[in-house]
Amino acid sequence: MKTEFYQKDLEELGIKRTMLQQWVDRGYMRPSIRKAKEGERGNIWSLEDVQRLLAFRAMLKAGFARDLATAILDRAATAQDVE
């Protein structure tokens, strides 16, 4: 099973580079494997990150505000960590 995902993989899922970069820059999403530093190419995302990105996008399409969608996903992740 694939464990690392790159921008190309995310674009195949319909997550555009510019949209993803805005989400990262504004703190809504963050890669858990590696955030690219200046001069490096691309972030590396985990499977859980990709699931979160897809859930976030679906919530935005359903009309959720970005801050609310992020808060809900953060809370869900925290609940999973407790179990």
NULUM-133961 format. One record per residue (C-alpha): residue in three letters; x, y, z; residue number from 1. Coordinates in steps of 0.2 Angstrom, whole numbers, m for minus. Example, Ala and Ser with C-alpha at 12.3 -4.5 7.8 and 13.67 -1.06 7.14 Angstrom:
2
<ALA; <62; m22; 39>; 1>
<SER; <68; m5; 36>; 2>
***
This chain:
83
<MET; <0; 0; 0>; 1>
<LYS; <6; 17; m4>; 2>
<THR; <12; 27; 11>; 3>
<GLU; <18; 44; 3>; 4>
<PHE; <9; 55; m8>; 5>
<TYR; <15; 70; m19>; 6>
<GLN; <7; 84; m28>; 7>
<LYS; <5; 74; m43>; 8>
<ASP; <m5; 61; m33>; 9>
<LEU; <m16; 74; m26>; 10>
<GLU; <m19; 82; m43>; 11>
<GLU; <m26; 65; m49>; 12>
<LEU; <m38; 66; m35>; 13>
<GLY; <m44; 84; m41>; 14>
<ILE; <m34; 94; m28>; 15>
<LYS; <m26; 108; m37>; 16>
<ARG; <m9; 114; m33>; 17>
<THR; <m14; 132; m30>; 18>
<MET; <m29; 127; m19>; 19>
<LEU; <m18; 115; m9>; 20>
<GLN; <m5; 129; m7>; 21>
<GLN; <m17; 141; 0>; 22>
<TRP; <m24; 128; 12>; 23>
<VAL; <m6; 125; 18>; 24>
<ASP; <m1; 144; 19>; 25>
<ARG; <m17; 148; 29>; 26>
<GLY; <m14; 134; 41>; 27>
<TYR; <m29; 123; 36>; 28>
<MET; <m19; 108; 31>; 29>
<ARG; <m2; 102; 34>; 30>
<PRO; <8; 87; 28>; 31>
<SER; <13; 75; 42>; 32>
<ILE; <28; 67; 33>; 33>
<ARG; <37; 82; 26>; 34>
<LYS; <34; 101; 23>; 35>
<ALA; <44; 107; 9>; 36>
<LYS; <57; 121; 15>; 37>
<GLU; <62; 135; 4>; 38>
<GLY; <72; 128; m11>; 39>
<GLU; <64; 110; m9>; 40>
<ARG; <51; 103; m21>; 41>
<GLY; <34; 99; m14>; 42>
<ASN; <27; 92; 2>; 43>
<ILE; <25; 74; 6>; 44>
<TRP; <8; 68; 12>; 45>
<SER; <3; 53; 22>; 46>
<LEU; <m13; 42; 18>; 47>
<GLU; <m21; 50; 33>; 48>
<ASP; <m17; 67; 26>; 49>
<VAL; <m25; 63; 10>; 50>
<GLN; <m41; 57; 18>; 51>
<ARG; <m41; 73; 28>; 52>
<LEU; <m38; 84; 12>; 53>
<LEU; <m53; 75; 3>; 54>
<ALA; <m64; 77; 19>; 55>
<PHE; <m59; 95; 20>; 56>
<ARG; <m63; 98; 1>; 57>
<ALA; <m80; 89; 3>; 58>
<MET; <m84; 100; 18>; 59>
<LEU; <m80; 116; 9>; 60>
<LYS; <m91; 110; m6>; 61>
<ALA; <m105; 107; 6>; 62>
<GLY; <m104; 125; 12>; 63>
<PHE; <m94; 123; 28>; 64>
<ALA; <m82; 138; 32>; 65>
<ARG; <m64; 133; 31>; 66>
<ASP; <m61; 137; 50>; 67>
<LEU; <m76; 126; 55>; 68>
<ALA; <m70; 112; 44>; 69>
<THR; <m53; 112; 51>; 70>
<ALA; <m59; 113; 69>; 71>
<ILE; <m71; 98; 65>; 72>
<LEU; <m57; 88; 57>; 73>
<ASP; <m45; 92; 71>; 74>
<ARG; <m57; 87; 84>; 75>
<ALA; <m61; 70; 75>; 76>
<ALA; <m42; 67; 74>; 77>
<THR; <m40; 70; 93>; 78>
<ALA; <m54; 58; 97>; 79>
<GLN; <m46; 45; 87>; 80>
<ASP; <m29; 48; 96>; 81>
<VAL; <m38; 45; 112>; 82>
<GLU; <m46; 28; 107>; 83>
***
